[in-house]
Amino acid sequence: MAHSIDQHGRISEVTELWLERLGYEWNDVIGRPSTDFLSEQSARYAREVVLPMFFRTGVCDVEYEMLRKDGTLVPVRLRGVAVYGDTGEFDRSIAVIEDLTEKRALEQKMLEAQKLESLGRMAGNIAHDFNNLLASIMGSAQLALRHAGHLPVAAKALDHAMLAAARAADLCRQLLAYSGRGRFQVEVIDLDGLVTEMSRVLAVNVGDQIRIELDLVRTGTRVAVDATEIRQILMNLVINAGQAIGDAPGTIRIRTSVRELDAATIARTTHPGAQPGTYVVLEVSDDGPGMPPEVLANIFDPFFTTKSTGHGLGLAAVHGIVRGHRGTLLVTSEVGRGTQFHLFLPVADESAWAANAPVPAASSRDTVAIVDDDDLLRETLASQLVDAGFDVRMAKTAHEARQLAAPDGPRTFLLDVTIPDVAGPQLLHEIRERAPGVRIVLMSGYSAVDVPLADDLRFLRKPFTEQELLRAIERTR
């Protein structure tokens, strides 16, 4: 769109597109100062700075807020040049005006995504370090309980410590889900099958007055995910939808489909960095009251909630879980017209998830190597394993772990996936090369594993109990 102003700063010409975008008629505009169609702040800036400089230099390139006839504001970029008469005096200007509404909306979405990413990174790092501490606390408490279990007061206190640690671990799991680092034990599942399996439980959780309708595509919905976390997403969304509907009769619809997402579509979602490609879509919609724009804009903020008690981690965790599975989200809602959540999960590349060839079982269970850079946790795990009858070797760095890996070395490795000086999968590969047939248990406070869990590989999410530790080691045999 474009307009012209005369030597007095009044609009002398205007295009039809200008009138259409701003909602004015020709007679509303011609002859009026151009500043009449700017916000108060932009008009002041134009009068005091832009127009004096423009009449002096003959060019301008500036961003304004223009005023529609209905009172709403439009962000624009105005680029103008002066046209001079035969005598060299200013005659009129020609200004091309670019509507920046879509650009500003995309910038805002990117800023929101960056904010969530930063908060998620901080939450993930805190949860990782806290999980290491909890693993040591739980391990030490279990050791103490075994040796002091005959003392009632001590046993009761240690039981309470274990319970408190377990509750803290639940909170860490929510933080990890929000951070997008909560994925573990990934497997290829059929999403339609998971929805069908959960439908009865979901119906019980929303009550008799709300009907759940399924509309499943029945083909092509296999995704590489953590089924437990996808169940958590579905449960969270359905319960939220039920709470939105309230006591009135209503309907929650769960649909699946397969869709190609291009870059333009992904740019409108919560994770603009997701890759274009084929996605399985899980849609959860309700016919509740819907959300106003100010609520919709904050639903994934972990510090925002519309409930009288609690925090905003529920939908924040949903956002993190989807992002952790390399997916993205699109949410639409309108007051009086319900809410629709669209979850996009990449279609599984099943060839990449084929099981590894089996590794021969270890000849004994006597020696276990613990590879972790956390001194306290390493010592706690060593005490537990020695108490359980194992010989133990310990390594703090990747270099020390490589030295332990040998054909006649430990037959089982407890390997933290975040050793500082090397990526966990790389160290896993190097250990297997140096010690063919070795059995490995991966550990992580992030709970994020990007390798298939074949028969020779197990995963422990920190914090874990002594029973879970011993069971994981036994299952690698």
C-alpha positions in Angstrom: 0.0 0.0 0.0 1.1 3.6 -0.6 0.3 7.2 -0.1 1.6 10.7 -1.0 1.8 13.8 1.1 2.1 17.4 0.0 4.5 20.1 1.2 2.2 20.7 4.3 2.3 17.0 5.3 -1.3 16.3 4.2 -2.3 13.2 2.3 -2.8 14.0 -1.4 -3.0 10.5 -2.9 -3.7 7.1 -1.5 -4.0 3.6 -3.0 -7.1 1.4 -2.8 -5.1 -1.2 -0.9 -4.2 1.5 1.7 -7.9 2.3 2.2 -8.9 -1.4 2.3 -6.2 -2.4 4.9 -7.0 0.6 7.2 -10.8 0.6 6.7 -11.2 4.2 5.5 -13.1 5.8 2.6 -11.4 8.2 0.1 -13.2 11.2 1.6 -12.0 10.3 5.1 -8.4 10.6 4.1 -7.6 13.2 1.4 -6.4 16.5 2.7 -5.8 15.4 6.3 -2.4 15.4 7.9 -0.7 12.0 7.6 -0.1 12.0 11.3 -3.8 11.7 11.9 -3.5 8.1 10.9 -0.7 7.3 13.4 -0.8 6.2 17.0 -0.2 9.0 19.5 3.4 8.0 20.1 4.2 7.5 16.3 2.5 10.8 15.5 4.7 12.7 18.0 7.8 11.0 16.6 6.8 11.9 13.1 6.2 15.6 13.9 9.3 16.0 16.0 11.8 13.9 14.2 10.8 12.1 10.9 9.0 14.8 8.9 11.5 17.7 9.6 14.4 15.3 8.5 12.4 14.1 5.5 11.7 17.6 4.2 15.4 18.3 4.7 16.9 15.2 3.2 14.1 13.9 0.9 14.2 10.3 2.2 12.9 8.3 5.1 12.7 4.7 6.3 10.8 4.4 9.6 8.6 2.0 11.5 5.2 3.4 12.8 2.0 2.2 14.3 -0.8 3.2 11.9 -4.4 3.7 13.2 -7.3 1.8 11.6 -10.7 3.4 11.4 -11.9 0.9 14.1 -9.2 2.1 16.5 -6.8 -0.9 16.2 -3.2 -0.4 15.5 -1.1 -1.8 12.6 2.7 -2.0 12.8 4.1 -0.8 9.4 7.4 0.1 7.8 7.2 3.4 5.7 9.8 4.1 3.1 9.4 7.5 1.4 11.1 9.6 -1.2 10.5 13.3 -2.1 9.5 14.4 -5.5 10.8 17.9 -6.5 9.3 20.4 -9.0 11.1 22.1 -11.9 12.3 24.9 -9.6 13.8 22.4 -7.1 11.2 22.9 -4.5 9.5 20.0 -2.7 6.3 19.0 -4.5 5.1 15.8 -2.9 6.3 12.5 -1.5 5.7 8.9 -2.5 5.7 6.5 0.4 5.5 2.7 0.2 4.0 1.1 3.4 4.6 -2.5 4.4 2.2 -4.1 6.8 4.4 -5.8 9.5 1.5 -7.6 11.3 2.5 -11.1 10.3 6.2 -10.4 10.8 5.6 -9.1 14.3 3.5 -12.1 15.1 6.2 -14.4 13.9 8.9 -12.5 15.9 6.7 -12.7 19.0 6.3 -16.5 18.5 10.1 -16.8 18.1 10.6 -14.8 21.3 8.2 -17.0 23.2 9.8 -20.1 21.9 13.2 -18.8 23.0 11.9 -17.9 26.4 10.5 -21.4 26.9 13.7 -22.9 25.6 15.8 -20.8 28.0 13.5 -21.7 30.9 13.5 -25.3 29.9 17.3 -25.4 29.7 17.6 -24.0 33.2 14.9 -26.3 34.6 16.6 -29.3 32.9 20.0 -28.4 34.3 18.6 -27.9 37.8 16.7 -31.2 37.6 19.8 -33.1 36.4 22.0 -31.9 39.2 19.2 -32.5 41.7 18.6 -36.0 40.4 22.3 -36.8 41.0 21.9 -35.7 44.6 18.6 -37.6 45.1 20.2 -40.8 43.7 23.0 -40.5 46.3 20.4 -39.6 49.1 18.2 -42.6 48.2 21.2 -45.0 47.9 22.7 -43.9 51.2 19.3 -44.2 52.9 18.8 -47.7 51.6 22.2 -48.7 52.7 21.6 -47.3 56.2 18.2 -48.9 56.4 19.7 -52.3 55.7 22.2 -52.0 58.5 20.0 -50.1 60.9 16.6 -51.6 60.2 16.5 -53.3 63.6 16.3 -49.8 65.2 12.7 -48.7 65.0 13.3 -44.9 65.3 16.2 -45.0 62.7 14.2 -47.2 60.3 11.2 -44.9 60.5 13.3 -41.8 59.9 15.0 -43.4 56.9 11.7 -44.5 55.5 10.5 -40.9 55.7 13.7 -39.8 53.9 13.1 -42.2 51.1 9.5 -41.0 50.7 10.6 -37.4 50.6 13.3 -38.2 48.0 10.7 -40.1 45.9 8.4 -37.0 45.9 11.3 -34.8 45.0 12.0 -37.1 42.1 8.4 -36.8 40.8 8.9 -33.0 40.8 12.2 -33.4 38.9 10.4 -35.6 36.3 7.9 -32.7 35.7 10.8 -30.3 35.3 12.5 -32.6 32.9 9.4 -33.0 30.9 9.1 -29.3 30.6 12.7 -28.9 29.6 12.2 -31.4 26.7 14.9 -33.7 28.3 12.5 -36.2 29.9 12.4 -38.8 27.2 13.6 -42.3 28.0 13.1 -45.9 26.8 11.9 -44.8 23.4 10.2 -47.5 21.3 8.1 -47.6 18.2 4.4 -47.7 19.0 1.1 -47.4 17.2 -0.5 -44.1 18.4 -4.0 -45.3 17.4 -3.5 -48.4 19.6 -2.4 -46.3 22.6 -5.4 -44.0 22.3 -7.8 -46.9 22.0 -6.1 -48.6 25.0 -6.5 -45.5 27.2 -10.0 -44.5 26.1 -11.8 -46.3 29.0 -9.5 -44.8 31.6 -9.9 -41.3 30.1 -13.7 -41.7 30.2 -13.6 -42.5 33.9 -11.4 -39.4 34.6 -13.8 -36.9 33.0 -17.1 -38.2 34.4 -20.4 -39.4 33.0 -21.6 -36.0 31.8 -18.8 -35.7 29.2 -18.6 -37.9 26.1 -15.3 -38.9 24.6 -15.4 -39.5 20.8 -12.6 -41.2 18.9 -11.8 -40.5 15.3 -8.7 -42.6 14.4 -7.1 -42.8 11.1 -6.2 -46.5 11.7 -3.1 -46.6 9.6 0.4 -44.9 9.4 0.4 -43.7 13.0 3.6 -45.5 14.2 5.9 -43.1 16.1 9.2 -43.5 18.0 8.3 -42.2 21.5 8.2 -43.0 25.2 4.7 -44.5 25.5 4.6 -43.5 29.2 5.1 -39.8 28.4 2.6 -39.9 25.6 0.1 -41.4 27.9 0.8 -38.5 30.3 0.2 -36.0 27.5 -3.1 -37.5 26.6 -4.3 -37.7 30.2 -3.3 -34.1 30.9 -5.1 -32.8 27.8 -8.2 -34.8 28.4 -8.4 -33.9 32.1 -7.8 -30.2 31.2 -10.6 -30.4 28.6 -12.9 -32.0 31.1 -12.2 -29.3 33.7 -12.8 -26.6 31.0 -16.2 -28.1 30.2 -17.1 -28.3 33.9 -20.3 -29.8 35.2 -22.2 -29.2 31.9 -22.7 -32.0 29.3 -20.0 -31.8 26.7 -17.8 -33.7 24.2 -14.1 -34.3 24.0 -12.9 -35.5 20.6 -9.6 -37.3 20.0 -8.5 -37.6 16.4 -5.4 -38.9 14.7 -4.2 -38.3 11.2 -1.0 -38.2 9.1 0.1 -34.9 7.7 3.0 -33.3 5.8 4.2 -30.1 7.5 6.1 -27.5 5.5 8.3 -24.7 7.0 5.5 -22.1 6.8 3.1 -24.3 8.8 5.8 -25.2 11.4 6.5 -21.4 11.8 3.0 -21.0 13.3 3.5 -23.7 15.9 5.1 -23.7 19.3 8.4 -25.1 18.1 9.4 -23.2 14.9 12.7 -25.1 14.8 11.0 -28.5 14.1 12.0 -30.0 10.7 9.5 -30.2 7.8 8.3 -33.7 7.0 5.7 -36.3 7.7 4.0 -36.1 11.1 1.4 -38.1 13.0 -1.2 -35.7 14.3 -2.9 -36.2 17.7 -5.8 -33.7 18.1 -7.7 -33.3 21.4 -10.6 -30.8 21.2 -13.5 -29.8 23.4 -16.7 -27.8 23.1 -16.0 -25.9 26.4 -16.0 -22.2 26.9 -12.6 -21.6 25.1 -9.9 -19.2 26.1 -9.4 -15.5 25.6 -6.2 -14.4 23.8 -4.4 -13.4 27.0 -4.8 -16.8 28.5 -4.0 -18.7 25.3 -0.7 -16.7 25.0 0.5 -18.0 28.4 -0.8 -21.6 28.6 2.7 -23.2 28.3 4.4 -20.8 30.8 5.4 -22.9 33.8 4.6 -20.0 36.1 1.1 -19.4 34.8 -2.2 -21.1 35.8 -5.8 -20.2 35.8 -6.5 -22.5 38.7 -6.8 -21.3 42.3 -4.1 -23.7 43.5 -1.2 -25.4 41.9 1.3 -24.4 39.2 1.4 -24.3 35.5 3.6 -27.4 35.0 0.9 -29.5 33.4 0.8 -28.0 30.0 4.4 -26.8 30.3 5.3 -30.5 30.6 3.2 -31.4 27.6 5.1 -28.8 25.6 8.4 -30.1 26.8 7.6 -33.7 26.1 6.5 -33.0 22.5 9.6 -30.9 21.9 11.7 -33.6 23.4 10.3 -36.0 20.8 11.3 -33.6 18.0 7.6 -32.7 17.5 5.6 -29.5 17.8 2.2 -28.1 18.9 -0.5 -25.9 17.5 -3.3 -24.6 19.8 -6.4 -22.7 18.7 -9.1 -21.4 21.0 -11.9 -18.9 20.9 -14.2 -17.8 23.6 -17.5 -19.7 23.2 -16.1 -22.1 20.6 -13.9 -24.5 22.6 -10.2 -25.4 22.4 -8.2 -27.6 20.0 -4.7 -29.0 20.7 -2.8 -30.4 17.7 0.3 -32.5 18.6 2.6 -33.3 15.7 5.0 -36.2 16.2 7.4 -37.4 13.5 6.5 -40.6 11.8 8.8 -43.4 13.0 11.7 -44.3 10.8 11.5 -48.0 11.9 14.7 -49.0 10.1 16.6 -46.7 12.5 15.1 -48.5 15.5 15.9 -52.1 14.5 17.3 -54.1 17.4 21.0 -54.4 17.7 22.5 -57.8 17.2 22.7 -59.7 20.5 25.9 -59.6 22.4 27.1 -62.8 24.2 26.2 -62.9 27.8 28.9 -61.9 30.3 30.7 -64.9 31.8 30.3 -63.6 35.4 28.6 -60.8 37.4 31.5 -60.2 39.7 32.9 -56.9 38.4 31.0 -53.7 37.6 32.6 -50.4 36.4 30.9 -47.2 37.5 31.5 -44.3 35.1 30.1 -41.0 36.5 31.6 -37.6 37.1 29.6 -37.0 40.4 31.9 -38.1 43.2 29.2 -38.5 45.8 27.0 -40.6 43.6 29.9 -42.8 42.4 30.8 -43.6 46.0 27.2 -44.3 46.9 26.7 -46.7 44.0 30.0 -48.4 44.8 28.9 -49.0 48.4 25.6 -50.5 47.3 27.2 -52.8 44.8 30.0 -54.0 47.1 27.3 -54.6 49.7 25.5 -56.7 47.1 28.6 -58.9 46.5 30.1 -57.2 43.4 33.7 -56.1 42.8 33.7 -52.5 41.7 35.9 -50.3 39.5 35.3 -46.6 39.2 35.9 -43.9 36.5 35.3 -40.2 36.6 36.3 -39.3 33.0 35.9 -40.9 29.6 39.7 -41.5 29.6 39.5 -43.5 32.8 36.5 -45.4 31.4 38.5 -46.3 28.2 41.3 -47.7 30.4 38.9 -50.0 32.2 37.4 -51.3 29.0 39.3 -54.4 28.0 38.5 -58.0 27.1 39.5 -59.1 30.5 38.0 -56.0 32.3 34.6 -55.5 33.9 31.8 -57.3 32.2 29.2 -54.6 33.1 29.5 -50.8 32.9 27.2 -48.4 34.7 27.6 -45.4 32.3 26.3 -41.9 32.8 25.3 -40.4 29.5 26.5 -36.9 30.3 30.2 -37.4 31.0 31.7 -33.9 30.4 34.5 -34.7 28.0 32.6 -36.9 25.5 29.0 -37.6 24.4 27.5 -40.7 26.0 26.7 -42.6 22.8 30.3 -42.0 21.5 31.8 -43.4 24.8 29.3 -46.3 24.6 30.6 -47.2 21.1 34.3 -46.9 22.2 33.7 -49.2 25.2 32.1 -51.8 23.1 35.0 -51.7 20.6 37.5 -52.1 23.4 35.6 -54.8 25.2 33.4 -57.0 22.9 30.5 -58.6 24.8 30.4 -55.9 27.5 27.0 -55.2 29.0 26.0 -51.6 29.6 23.5 -49.8 31.8 23.0 -46.2 30.9 22.2 -43.7 33.6 21.0 -40.1 33.3 19.6 -37.3 35.4 18.2 -35.9 32.2 16.4 -39.1 31.3 17.1 -38.5 27.6 18.4 -41.5 25.6 18.7 -41.3 21.8 19.8 -44.9 21.2 17.6 -48.0 20.9 17.5 -50.1 24.0 18.4 -53.5 22.7 18.9 -56.7 24.8 22.4 -55.8 25.8 21.5 -52.3 27.0 19.4 -51.0 29.9 18.5 -47.5 31.1 18.2 -46.1 34.6 16.6 -42.8 35.2 18.1 -41.0 38.2 17.3 -41.2 41.0 16.7 -45.0 41.2 16.5 -47.5 44.1 19.0 -50.2 44.9 16.4 -52.8 43.7 16.1 -51.0 40.3 19.9 -50.8 40.0 20.4 -54.6 40.7 17.5 -55.5 38.4 19.0 -53.4 35.5 22.3 -55.2 35.9 20.7 -58.6 36.1 18.6 -57.9 33.0 21.7 -57.2 30.9 22.9 -60.8 31.4 
